[in-house]
Amino acid sequence: MDIRMTAMTVTILFAAVAQAADIPEEFQIKRQDVFEFTDKPVMTATADSRAWTIKFTSKGYCDATVAIEDAGGRIVRHLASGVLGPKAPAPLQPNSLAQTIIWDGKDDRGELLDEKTAVVARVSLGLMAQFERTLF
């Protein structure tokens, strides 16, 4: 890659970051800094025992992440992550603090888990991305 192209790319990135700070309020994500549950998360089997229902209620429209962990605490399925509110991403329900998510019993690769009784649903409120390190 040409060094001039790299310098131009860096300049464009800096301009994009500077413009991101100038986003009008109507386009900014509206999140509340309330990271508490009104109703704690509950995971129950559906009537046919083929799927599981995860229900919880948050006190405010904040970041929410739902994952399934195995007995060792390793995440085997990432179900949902996003800001609760009018533009909540599926499978989260928009404009609702009470959430119900259906898990089909499969891992992230789409394979059915054998031991569904050895897993737990982890619901986290208030998680935010943070830079950890440069890899290469």
PAVEXBA-45113 format. One line per field, with one value per residue: residue in one letter; x, y, z of N, C-alpha, C in turn. Coordinates in steps of 0.05 Angstrom, whole numbers, plus 5000, padded with zeros to 4 digits. Each point is the difference from the previous one (the first is absolute). Example, Ala and Ser with C-alpha at 12.3 -4.5 7.8 and 13.67 -1.06 7.14 Angstrom:
<pts>
rest <- [a|s]
n.u <- [5264|4993]
n.v <- [4886|5021]
n.w <- [5156|4986]
ca.u <- [4982|5016]
ca.v <- [5024|5024]
ca.w <- [5000|5001]
c.u <- [5018|4985]
c.v <- [5024|5022]
c.w <- [5000|5014]
</pts>
This chain:
<pts>
rest <- [m|d|i|r|m|t|a|m|t|v|t|i|l|f|a|a|v|a|q|a|a|d|i|p|e|e|f|q|i|k|r|q|d|v|f|e|f|t|d|k|p|v|m|t|a|t|a|d|s|r|a|w|t|i|k|f|t|s|k|g|y|c|d|a|t|v|a|i|e|d|a|g|g|r|i|v|r|h|l|a|s|g|v|l|g|p|k|a|p|a|p|l|q|p|n|s|l|a|q|t|i|i|w|d|g|k|d|d|r|g|e|l|l|d|e|k|t|a|v|v|a|r|v|s|l|g|l|m|a|q|f|e|r|t|l|f]
n.u <- [5017|4992|5022|4996|4994|5020|5015|4990|5003|5023|5004|4990|5015|5020|4994|4998|5021|5011|4990|5009|5018|4996|4993|4980|4988|4985|5025|5004|5013|4975|5019|4989|5011|4980|5017|4974|4994|4977|5002|5012|5022|4982|5011|4980|4995|4997|4974|5011|5013|4993|4989|5014|4986|5012|4992|4999|5002|5007|5014|5019|4999|5013|5026|4992|5011|4991|5011|5006|5004|5022|5003|5018|4978|5003|4999|4977|4985|5004|4981|5007|5003|4994|4993|4989|4977|4995|5027|4988|5023|4991|4993|5013|4981|4993|5008|5016|4995|4976|5019|4993|5019|4997|5010|5009|5017|5006|5025|5022|5008|4978|5018|4982|4997|5017|5015|4974|5001|5023|4981|5009|4980|5017|4987|5012|5000|5002|5002|5025|5003|5024|5017|5009|5005|5022|4990|5002]
n.v <- [4977|5019|5013|5012|4976|4990|5021|4996|4974|5006|5018|4982|4981|5018|5006|4973|4996|5020|4990|4976|5017|5007|4975|5008|5012|5007|4999|5011|4979|4996|5001|4985|5014|4983|4986|4999|4977|5003|4982|4984|4993|4988|4975|4996|4974|5000|5001|5003|5015|5011|5018|5022|5011|5023|5006|5027|5017|5020|5015|4998|5018|4977|4996|4980|4980|4982|4983|4978|4993|4985|4976|5003|5013|4982|5022|4987|5020|5017|5006|5019|5023|5020|5024|4997|4999|5023|4999|4986|4988|4985|4983|5022|5004|5015|5023|4982|5004|4987|4982|4987|4982|4989|4979|4993|5004|5018|4992|5016|4975|5001|4989|4981|5013|4981|5014|5003|4979|4998|5014|5024|5016|5015|5016|5016|5019|5019|4979|5009|5004|4987|5018|4976|4993|5007|4985|5015]
n.w <- [5000|4986|5008|4976|4991|5015|4993|4975|5003|5012|4981|4983|5012|5002|4975|4995|5015|4988|4977|5010|5010|4975|5008|4985|5021|4979|4992|5024|5009|5006|5018|5019|5019|4995|5016|5004|5012|4987|4980|5018|4985|4984|5002|4983|5002|4974|4994|4976|5017|4978|5015|5005|5020|4993|5024|4996|5020|4984|5018|4981|4980|5004|4999|4984|5013|4983|5017|4988|5025|4995|5011|4981|4994|4981|4986|4998|5008|4980|5018|5017|4987|5016|4992|5023|4988|4986|5001|5019|4996|4979|5018|5007|5017|4979|5012|5010|5026|4996|5002|4978|5004|4976|5014|4976|5019|4982|4992|5001|4999|5015|5017|5001|5023|5008|5016|4995|5017|4986|4987|5000|5003|4987|5016|4984|5018|4981|4984|4998|4974|5003|4991|4992|4975|4988|4981|4979]
ca.u <- [4983|5014|5001|4981|4973|4998|4996|4974|4982|5001|4987|4971|4991|4999|4977|4976|4998|4993|4973|4983|4994|4981|4975|4977|4989|4978|5012|5016|4986|4989|5003|4999|5021|4987|5008|4987|4977|4975|4996|5025|4997|4990|5001|4982|4996|4973|4983|5010|5027|5019|5012|5000|4992|5015|4985|5011|4990|5020|4988|5003|5008|5029|5012|4994|5013|4991|5018|4997|5026|5001|5006|5027|4998|5007|4977|4995|4981|4995|4972|4991|5015|4992|4988|4971|4987|4984|5015|5013|5003|4988|4973|4989|4975|5002|4983|4991|5019|4996|5010|4997|5017|4998|5025|4993|5017|5024|5023|5005|5004|4975|4998|4984|5015|4991|4994|4988|4996|5026|5006|4986|4997|5012|4989|5017|4991|5020|5026|5009|5025|5024|5024|5018|5027|5005|5009|5023]
ca.v <- [5023|5026|5015|5022|4989|4996|5026|5010|4984|5009|5026|4995|4989|5021|5017|4986|5001|5027|5005|4984|5015|5020|4988|5014|4985|4982|4976|4986|4979|5009|4979|5010|4988|4985|4973|4983|4985|5001|4972|4986|4981|4974|4983|4977|4984|5003|4977|4977|4996|5003|5027|5012|5028|5016|5024|5019|5027|5020|5025|5022|4993|5000|4978|4973|4977|4974|4978|4974|4989|4972|4996|5012|5029|5009|5007|4982|5013|5029|5002|5028|5021|5026|5019|4998|5026|4999|4987|4976|4980|4974|4992|5017|5013|5029|5015|4983|4993|4972|4986|4971|4990|4971|4987|4975|4978|4996|5017|5020|4987|4989|4972|4996|4992|4976|5005|5026|5005|5009|5028|5022|5025|5024|5026|5022|5027|5021|4994|5017|4991|5014|4991|4984|5001|4997|4973|4995]
ca.w <- [5000|4997|5025|4998|5004|5029|5013|4994|5015|5027|5001|4998|5025|5020|4994|5008|5029|5008|4993|5017|5024|4992|4992|5012|5022|4991|4989|5020|5014|5026|5020|5027|5017|5022|4994|5020|4991|5015|5003|4994|4978|5006|4976|5003|4976|4988|5005|4985|5009|4978|5002|5026|5001|5019|5006|5020|4997|5008|5011|4981|4973|5001|4985|5011|4985|5009|4990|5013|5009|5008|5028|5005|4998|4972|4984|4977|4982|5003|4991|4993|5012|4989|5018|5002|4992|4975|4978|5011|4979|5004|5009|5021|4993|5002|5018|5022|5020|5005|4977|4998|4978|4997|4992|4987|5010|4983|5006|4979|4975|4991|5008|5024|5024|5013|5028|5004|5029|5012|4991|5013|4985|5014|4990|5011|4994|5002|4988|4979|4988|5009|4986|5016|4990|4971|4997|4982]
c.u <- [5018|4998|4981|4971|4996|4995|4972|4979|4999|4986|4970|4990|4998|4977|4974|4996|4992|4971|4981|4992|4979|4973|4977|4986|4978|5011|5017|4983|4992|5002|5000|5022|4988|5005|4990|4976|4976|4991|5025|4995|4991|5001|4983|4997|4972|4985|5009|5029|5021|5014|4999|4992|5015|4984|5015|4987|5021|4986|5002|5008|5031|5010|4993|5013|4990|5017|4994|5028|4998|5008|5027|5000|5008|4975|4998|4980|4996|4972|4993|5019|4992|4988|4969|4987|4987|5014|5015|5003|4986|5021|4990|4975|5004|4980|4989|5024|4999|5008|4995|5016|4997|5027|4993|5018|5025|5022|5003|5005|4975|4996|4985|5017|4988|4990|4988|4995|5025|5007|4984|4998|5013|4989|5017|4988|5024|5027|5006|5026|5023|5024|5018|5029|5001|5012|5024|5018]
c.v <- [5025|5015|5023|4990|4995|5026|5011|4984|5008|5027|4997|4989|5021|5019|4987|5000|5028|5006|4984|5015|5022|4989|5014|4981|4981|4974|4984|4979|5010|4977|5013|4985|4987|4971|4981|4985|5007|4971|4986|4980|4972|4984|4975|4985|5005|4974|4974|4993|5001|5027|5010|5029|5014|5027|5017|5027|5019|5024|5023|4990|5002|4978|4974|4979|4974|4978|4974|4989|4971|4998|5012|5030|5010|5006|4981|5012|5029|5005|5029|5020|5026|5018|4996|5027|4997|4986|4975|4979|4974|4981|5016|5015|5031|5012|4984|4995|4971|4985|4970|4991|4969|4990|4972|4976|4995|5020|5020|4987|4987|4971|4998|4990|4976|5005|5028|5006|5011|5028|5020|5024|5022|5025|5022|5027|5019|4993|5019|4990|5017|4989|4985|5002|4998|4972|4997|5024]
c.w <- [5000|5027|4999|5005|5029|5014|4995|5016|5029|5003|4999|5026|5022|4994|5008|5030|5010|4994|5017|5026|4994|4991|5013|5020|4991|4988|5020|5014|5028|5020|5028|5016|5025|4993|5021|4988|5018|5006|4991|4978|5009|4973|5005|4973|4989|5004|4985|5007|4977|5000|5028|4998|5021|5003|5020|4995|5012|5011|4980|4973|4998|4982|5013|4982|5012|4987|5015|5006|5007|5029|5008|4998|4972|4985|4976|4980|5008|4989|4991|5014|4987|5021|5000|4993|4974|4977|5009|4978|5008|5012|5024|4990|5002|5019|5024|5019|5007|4974|5002|4976|5000|4990|4990|5009|4984|5008|4977|4972|4989|5007|5027|5023|5013|5028|5004|5029|5013|4991|5016|4981|5016|4986|5013|4991|5002|4989|4977|4988|5009|4985|5018|4991|4970|4996|4982|5000]
</pts>
